[in-house]
Amino acid sequence: MESNSMNNNYDLYQKFDGTFVDKTKATGMLKSYLCDVMTEFPNEEAKEECIDESNISYLRINLLVRPVPPKFSKKPTKVMRRPIGIQQLKQDFSKLTKDIVIKMNKLWVQYIDKIMEISHNLNSLLNAEIQGGEISIIQSKNPLLVGKRGICVYESKNVIVLASPTTPVKITTIPKEIVNMKLHYKDKCIILYGRNWTIRPCDRIETKNFKEIKPIHFE
């Protein structure tokens, strides 16, 4: 009885013939059904007077199939699929200017200078932050991306966003999975295989030993 009383909160009941009845109309339907069964009474008013209201809830549960639970779509809604903060990022990118992009690159060069003072090996750049660094695309499954060059202004697990130091600033979103790229530092450069970089920046920075993955092969 406890489960029936809990299911009683749903809005729809399913009858044995497969049709549905609204919860608010179930009481009236049951009274009409009982009046049809009670043939010994002379009129409808006499029949309704003999119906005990306290038994209606019991009859509703036993004469009707248990309530139909509401159906919820398992597919994520548009709001659920949308990455958190993506709208704010678009607004931030629209505010970028040539001076801001150049200053980001200068700050990044100073940051790398301090790293190189500690370790003179270019491999230390593999665990460094690349936002602010100058990146160029040397290989890609999408030929339209080859030759793209700019300052990295955003990095996530799967993409980087490049901004050109020009007026107006041109924004290009690069999927890491399908590209190989060069990271430029002064007169030096290091080749980055995009497939190796499909990890979150915070995880890459914390990793002491860079995980080696076979580079992507282009046909």
N, C-alpha and C positions, 0 to 999 in steps of 0.2 A: 504493500500500500504506500510505502514511503516513496518508492520510485514513481508510482503513478501520480502522487501528489506533487512531486517535483516536476514531472513532465507536463502537469496541468498548467504550467505557466506559459506554454507555447500558444501561439495565436491560432493555429489551425489544427483541426481534427480530421482524420481520414476515415470515411465510412467503409463498410465491408464491400460495397460495390465499387470502390476505388475513387469515388468523388470526395471532394474536400468540403468542409463546413467551417465557417468562422466560429471562433470560441464564443463570441457574444451572441450568436444565433443558435448555439447548441442547446441552450435551455428551452427555448421556444420550440425547437424541433422535437425535443424529447417529450415535451408536454403534448404536442400534437400526436406523436406516436402512441403515447399512453392512452389518449382519448379514443383513438381508433381501436385499441385493444379492448377497452372497457365498454362492452356492448350492453351490459345489464342496466346502465343508467339511462334515464329518459332523455336528457338533453346535455349539451356541452357544458353548461354552467355547473351542473351537478357533478360532472366528471372532474372538472378542474378543482372543485372544492375538496374532492377526495384525494387529490394528489398531495403527498407530503413533500414540502419544499426541501426538507432536510435530506431527502434521498436523491435529489436531483444530481448532486455532484457524484454520488456513487453510481447512479445509472449512466451518467455521462461517460464515466470511465469504462464501464462494463459493456455498454451497448455500442460504443464507438471504439474503433481501433485507437491505440495510444497516440498521443499528439505527435505531429510531425515536427521534428526540430528544424529550425531555420537553416537554410543553406548559405554557406559563405564561400566565395570564390577563393581558390587557393592561389590563383595567379597574382603576382604582386601588382599593385596599382602603379600608376605613373609616378606618383609621389615617392613610393617605396623604391622604384627602380632608379630614380634620379640621385646621383651622388650628392652627398651632403656638401653644401656650400658652393655648388657649381655656379649658381647664379651670381653669387658674390665674386667668384673668380672672374667671370666674364666682365663684371663691372670694373674690377681692378685692372684687368688687361686693357680696357678701353681708356684708362687714365694714364697709361704708360707714355712717356715722352722719350725722345732721343737722349736727353741729358740723364734721365733716370736709368736707362739701360746702360749707358756708358759708365755711370757711377757704380752700378752693380758689378760690372766687370772689373773695375779698378779695385773694389773691395775684395773681390774674389782673388785677384792676383796677390794682394797683400796677405790674404789668408793662406794661400799656397806658399808664399815666400816663407812664412813662419814654419809651415810644415817641412819645407825643404831644408831649413836651418837645422832641424832635428834629424831628419833622414834625407840623405842626398840621393835616394833612389826614387826614380819616377814611379815605381810600383806602389809607393805610398799614396799616390793619387787615386788608386782603385778604391780605397776606403774613405776618400775625402768627399766633401760636399761639392756637387757640380753646379748647383744653382748660382748663376753669376758667371760661369765659365763660358768661353766661346766654343761652340760646337759646329762642326760641318758634317754633312751626310755624304759618305763616300760610296756606299752600296745600299741598295734597297730593292725589295720585290716590287715596289711601286716606283717606276722610273721617274715620276713627277717629283719625287722627294730627293733624288740624287742632285747634289750641288747646293742644297739648301744650307744656309749658314746664318748663325745668329747667336745671341746671348740666351742661355737657358734661364728662364724666369720662373719655371715651375717644373717640378718632377714628382711623379707618383710611381706606383709599382709598374704600370704598363705604358705610360706615356711621358714624354717631355714636351714642354712648350718653349719654342724659340721665338725671340723678338729681335727684329732687325734694328740696328742702331741708325735708323734713318728717320726722316720726317715725310709722311706719317709713319709710325711704327707698324710693321707688318707682323702679325702673329701667325705662327705655323705650329700645328700640333703633330708630333711625330710619334707613331707607335714604336716602342722599343723592339718588339718581337721581330719586325721585318727589316731592320736596318743595321748597318755597321757604320760607326761614326768616328770622327777624330775630335779629341779634346785638345784645344790649343792653349799652351802656356808659354808666353813670351815667344822665343824662337824654337820651342820644342813642341812636340805633339805626341799623343798617345792614342792608339787605336782601341776603341771600345766596341766589343761585340754585343749588340743590343740584347740578344737572347740571354746572355750572362747577367744582364742588368735588370731583368724582370723580377726584382725584389724591391721591397719598400726601402726608401733611403735610410730610414732609421735603423733597419736591420743590417744594411750594408755597412753603415758606419760603425756599428757595434761589433761586426764580425772581424775577428783578428786575422783569420786566413780566408782569402777570397776563394769562394767555391768555384772550381773549374768545371765548365760545361762545354761540350763540343760546340764550336762556332756554327752559325747558320750558313748553309751552303746555297749559293745563288746559281740559277741555271741561265 
